[in-house]
């Protein structure tokens, strides 16, 4: 098990030092607070990642809609051109 480049022996040493510093009564409280903080960071990170993917996907959909609209406009102008040639506007 390797979390942030820290293996199991290093985690055991950190836990032992935390036990000495905070004491057995405050250590569970400290662990819960640390867990909630890390969970909050993880949720914020996932939300940020979703927003980035959403933002990156938007230009593609806008570009695709613009391309489709341009193609539809070209098709309409092409279909109207022969009719205008047959019936020139009356002056």
C-alpha positions in Angstrom: 0.0 0.0 0.0 1.5 3.3 -1.1 -0.4 6.6 -0.5 1.3 9.8 -1.6 4.7 8.0 -1.7 4.3 6.9 1.9 4.5 3.1 2.6 3.1 1.1 5.5 6.2 1.5 7.8 6.2 5.3 7.4 2.5 5.4 8.1 3.0 3.4 11.3 5.7 5.9 12.4 3.4 8.9 11.7 0.6 7.2 13.6 2.8 6.5 16.6 4.0 10.2 16.6 0.4 11.4 16.3 -0.6 9.2 19.2 2.2 10.7 21.4 1.4 14.3 20.3 -2.4 14.2 20.5 -3.0 11.4 23.0 -5.4 8.5 22.8 -8.5 10.6 23.5 -8.1 13.2 20.8 -6.6 11.0 18.1 -10.0 9.6 16.9 -11.3 13.2 16.7 -8.3 14.2 14.8 -8.7 11.2 12.4 -12.3 12.1 11.7 -11.5 15.7 11.0 -8.7 14.7 8.7 -11.0 12.2 6.9 -13.7 14.9 6.4 -11.2 17.3 5.1 -9.7 14.9 2.6 -13.3 13.9 1.5 -14.1 17.6 1.0 -10.9 18.0 -1.1 -11.8 14.9 -3.1 -15.3 16.2 -3.8 -14.0 19.6 -4.8 -11.5 17.9 -7.1 -14.2 15.8 -8.8 -16.5 18.8 -9.3 -13.6 20.8 -10.8 -12.8 17.9 -13.1 -16.5 17.7 -14.2 -16.6 21.4 -14.9 -13.4 21.2 -17.0 -14.8 18.3 -19.1 -18.1 20.2 -19.5 -16.3 23.3 -20.6 -14.2 21.4 -23.0 -17.2 19.7 -24.5 -19.2 22.9 -25.0 -17.0 24.4 -27.8 -17.4 21.1 -29.8 -21.2 21.2 -29.5 -21.3 24.9 -30.4 -18.9 24.4 -33.3 -21.0 21.4 -34.5 -24.2 23.4 -34.4 -22.6 26.3 -36.3 -21.4 23.9 -38.9 -24.8 22.2 -39.3 -26.5 25.7 -39.5 -24.0 26.8 -42.1 -24.6 23.6 -44.1 -28.4 24.1 -43.9 -28.1 27.7 -45.0 -25.9 26.7 -48.0 -28.5 24.0 -48.9 -31.3 26.6 -48.8 -29.3 29.1 -50.9 -28.5 26.4 -53.5 -32.1 25.3 -53.8 -33.3 28.9 -54.2 -30.8 29.9 -56.8 -32.4 28.0 -59.8 -35.9 29.4 -59.0 -34.5 33.0 -59.0 -32.9 32.4 -62.3 -36.1 31.1 -63.9 -38.2 34.0 -62.5 -36.2 37.2 -62.5 -37.6 39.9 -60.3 -40.0 42.2 -62.1 -38.8 45.8 -62.4 
